[in-house]
Structures are given as C-alpha cells and as structure tokens.
C-alpha cells in the first residue's frame, strides 16, 4: 500500500492524543456536573419534604413571619414562616451592595484611570489581601468593633441588619472593586482617545464614555458581590443577632437564611420537620444563587449585543 | 498672494525617552487647504500630527521642544487649555472608533461635552454634519441604532461627522482610510474633496494616489526629518530632492 494512503487510513499520533485529551476533559466536566446535580437533588429532596411530607403550605412558608418549627398552631400545622429570614437576607444583601458600589467604583476609577501606578503597587495587593481574610475574622471584628459602636451611637443591642451591612460591605468591596477594575481595563484605549480628541476633559471622558462602556461589567461585579453577600453565613451570624423576627428597624436583632441554617442545622434530627424546614431554607438559598447567576449571564449578553 | 496660515510650527523636536523621533520640523498649514503628510512607516509623520492637538501628552516619557502656534497662539504655552485646543483641532484616527452608543449620541458627543442641551440644535447639527460626512442618506432612518452595527467605512464617516459637529478649525486625519476597503476609501476621499475649501485638513497617508488626488500641498517625511514640502503637483511631478523622487516612484519604503 502506498504511504499516503496508509497515512490517510490510520489515526496519527497527534490525532490520538487529541482524542484522549478530549475524553479526559469530558470526564472532568461530567464529574463536576454530576456533583452539582447531586447536591441540587439532595437539597431539593430534603427541602421539598417540608411541603410534601409535612404538609406545610408553600405560600405560608414564604409569607408567614413566625419561625417556630417545633410548635404547631391551632390547626396542627407547624409554624414555619421564613419571611423574617428572607427579609433579613435581602436586606443585608441590597444594603451592603448599595453602600459598597460607590466605594468600589471610585476605587476602581482611581486604580485604572487616575493613578494606575499607585493602584498596581498598593491598592491591588490590599484588595487581594482583603479577599483572603477568613470570614470569621470579619465577623469577629464586627462583633468587637462595629456592634459596640452601633450600640453606642444608635442604642439597642447593636446587633442587627446595620451591623451585618457594615461587615458585608467590607467583605464584598474587594469583589466588586476588582471586577470593576477589570471592566474598566477592558474599555478600549481608543474610546478614551476619541473622547479626549473631541475636547473632553478627563472627568467627562471617564463619566460619559469609560463608565458607560464598562457598565455591563460593573453591573456583573455588583451582582457577584450581592451573590457573595447573600451566601455569607459566618460573619453575618456573628453580628446580626439571630432572632428569627421580622426586623422592624436596622438595629434590632434579625436573622438571615444562612445564619439560621448555621446555628440550627447541628441541633435538629435528620428527617424531622425542624430539619426539613432548614433544608427548605437551603433550597431557597440555592435557588437564589441560581437566580444571581442567571442575572449575571443576562447582563453579560446584554453587554455583548451593543 | 500670501495665504492665511492656521498652524505654524518651527523647529519641533520630539523625544520618546532618549530616542529623537522628530528632528526639527518646520511646517506651516494654510487655511482651508488639505495638506498631506507622506513618508515610510516610522518616519514621524503620525507623531508630528499628534503634536498638533497634544495627543502625545498622553504618552509617558515624551518630551517636545520647539514652537507650534494655532493662529499665532503657542499651543504648548503653560496657560494653554488643552481641552480648548482639542475642540479647535479635531482628530480622526486610523481605526474607526465610534463609541458604543447610538449614531446620534456619537455625533452629538462633542456638543454635549460643550454643554449644548437644546434638542433642536443637536438635531440640526447631526443632520448637517452627517450630510457633510456623506453618510446622512445611509443612516438617517436608524440614527438611534448602535454605531457599532455599521460597516467600517460607515463608522469612519460617522466618526468624521462627529468631529465636524464641533466645527473645529483644523481636522487632523491619521491614515483615515488605511483600515478600509477601496470603495469605502474612495467614498471618504470624495467627501474630503467636498470639504476642501471649508476646513483646514492635515492628512497622514500611506496611499500616494490619495495624497496626489486630494491634497493641495504635500510634505514628505523621512526618519524624523521633513525632506520636502511643496505644492502636491510639484512633489509628485517634479520633486526637488532625490529622496522624494525615490520614495514617490516606489524605489524604497
């Protein structure tokens, strides 16, 4: 057989390698997908048991504000109203994002547009350091500094949504800042040149062109920060007061989905209603992080279309 | 008859760190003429162009000496407002660089920077400048679509319209057609011929044919020096310097 025909009929070494590599990466990604699916199914099966096995009404789970799974009301239905935790979680998440965004965008503008040198040498390492600090440290600082300050300034115990907001603000600031920095850096240089060449001042260029062009990226950063705030458990648990009550102001003890989960999950018996109710909270958390993810993808797509 | 000079430059030197990119350029530009700057890559013609609206200020490590005046006013004087200068000396870049906004928002960008808010003034400026840029008929029904949805040639004409909208005294063009296909290039050349006589245009180009077709005067740069500067006809038909004739006849570069 002539050599060309033979070569055409047999897989070459590199083609085999290619195939092996593809199989290997396929195996890895399948494993990851499997694990994620398994977690989702497990949490869902536990979380849904509250509604199917224990016959709790989904609407009242989301809208009632009494969280006492061990106690049954006059109709013999357990009192699992998750509204206080839902309000607490969303409260700290949105407030911390609202507080963090201006600081993060300001810091990012400074680091990319105003003083890239100082940004790279000092601010970048500081921000990376902030990401690496364990959340228990943030919680402890919150507990020993922020809570007493709030107690002195506003009265009350000092525990509550406000304390949680401050702690989460510091925790999500690096996330939002570094993603905003990336978004600003991705704005092509020629947009800036075009604006300056048209007689734009530096500030006009930043506010009207750079920020506008980077907006999808900045929004993505904010949503990422919110996802982190929503899922943070330990630090929040340490400062929020852990009272499953509907918060009436920002400085009275409250709770979040995560804080109730961490403080309660070890004290319940697997398969009991108390336990299932906590899994329902976990399911809610999982669905919310899914929602945050979808939001991020949607913003990214919107940004591309321009 | 002596023509009115808009920009004069004397003995302009520019250094990138230790490297001397411009070695003493003396060049004047007449009002409402198109002046072409030609020369091989790296000869300093784009660098020189960018000294005229101080875009080189943005590059760290650049030092400029010499005297450049816009209508007698030293543009490198310490009291010169760079922002004001750039409003008077507009610039079109090699790559079409519309902002990721609508066509309308692109064109009125410069006016809005200057604080113009009146809708009717903005509307009129958009129509006038896009007509001047020979793109009005193609985009008049989609002014609020993204400028990035246009073809490269259309984008470049919108960008030229954006510069025209602020009515600069001088327009600098840095190889405005080199990233475009021949048909788009011809459209832009025809538009520049229409603008000749209304605007002072300084055009850097690699395209000899373009320089000879649309410019009134041509300056030939080589290795940071101005070799020859004369009427376009003279440069292309009867250059004084040997280097100019070598370059134009394609013997190097």
Interface residues (C-beta under 8 A of the other chain):
Chain A: X188 X190 X191 X193 X194 X195 X196 X197 X198 X199 X200 X201 X204 X208 X209 X212 X213 X306
Chain B: X53 X55 X58 X83 X84 X86 X87 X90 X91 X93 X95 X97 X98 X99 X100 X101 X109 X110 X112 X113 X114 X146 X148 X159 X162 X163 X166
